[in-house]
Amino acid sequence: MISIAPLSSEPWGKLPGGDPVRLFMLRNAHGMKVAISDLGATLVSWHAPDRAGRLGDVLLGHDTPAEYVAATTYMGALVGRWANRIADARFTLDGIDYTLDRNEGKNLLHGGTVGFHRALWDASEDNGALVMRLESPEGDAGFPGNVTTQVRYTLDDDGTLTIDYEAITDATTPLNLTSHPYFNLTGQAGTDIRGHVLSIDADRFFEVDAAMIPCNLAEVAGNAFDFRQSAPIGARLDWPHAQLATAGGFDHCYMLRETAGDGSALRRVACAYDPGSGRELTVSTDQRGLQFYSGNFLKGDTGRNGITYQAHAGLCLEAGGFPNEVNMADPDPVIVRAGGAYRQITQYRIGVRSGV
């Protein structure tokens, strides 16, 4: 059931060039509030109650638009045109070689230097939902085609934030979008997520090389990456595993289990729980991949209210295609043909467990 107060908005500072930035607020009937900016269609904050009814912000973030532009952590951003990495920032499509923006060594990461996360989106209200729209021109970060992207944010009374993506293109192009919120369910700035308990509905994950490019599809059984049953993140971070050493923790894409008969069905794929606060995050998506990132590279980043984020201050569960999938043996799932459309639905739901 959706029962939402009218969407509100307010000025939220300016970009270094002087462009004004706005902050939009979704609310539900139980006092939950999600703040979203038209800069990067960014999830800025999410105030949710704990088991005692006390509101706490469960997202990491910054105080000002300028800090978001300067940061390299993609906190809360809507990432495009390509989420995660493309090896050597290049791909071949229909016999044509494309060279992309190299913004992480030799690779493209999260859409390039000036990706969707640093763009100002057009915002509007539609029946209590927030609709963001962005035009990405031909050649943006080196990608072909003019792409129009629309993202719809809706907050339900049961604590579900639905992110409904749609994009169209006038030329065949790869497209892989995601949302990049950093969650810390304690609601306490300066803490970490080692005490969170996590489950992921996946039997396999992609091992990565030193450049964080997938190099092998491996089984999770019998090692630190097995979250088919709930397990504490901190204990798993301490396991001896070469992949954890390579990435400094978890920064790996899981190949999600598919539902019988329809691999694109919306289904619950992950759950994170903080025993102290009782808050529980569930993730549902129609995508095939889920990147679990344990905030390994948060090392002194300045956050909201002057807090300094250290490693593992937050976790990300990013739904989408596979990293570097455009260069894999079968790239068709991430190719949108001219006149075709990209669609994705991902839901983050925050609720409370009554017991410890």
Beta strands, then each sheet from edge to edge (+ up, - down):
strand 1: 8-14
strand 2: 20-27
strand 3: 33-37
strand 4: 42-49
strand 5: 55-57
strand 6: 77-79
strand 7: 85-86
strand 8: 90-93
strand 9: 96-99
strand 10: 108-109
strand 11: 122-126
strand 12: 129-136
strand 13: 147-155
strand 14: 160-169
strand 15: 173-174
strand 16: 178-180
strand 17: 197-200
strand 18: 202-208
strand 19: 214-219
strand 20: 231-232
strand 21: 251-256
strand 22: 267-273
strand 23: 279-285
strand 24: 289-293
strand 25: 301-302
strand 26: 308-309
strand 27: 316-320
strand 28: 335-336
strand 29: 341-352
sheet 1: 1+ 2- 3+ 4- 5+
sheet 2: 6+ 16-
sheet 3: 7+ 10-
sheet 4: 8+ 9-
sheet 5: 11+ 12- 13+ 14- 29+ 23- 22+ 17- 20+
sheet 6: 15+ 28-
sheet 7: 19+ 18- 21+ 24- 27+
sheet 8: 25+ 26-
end
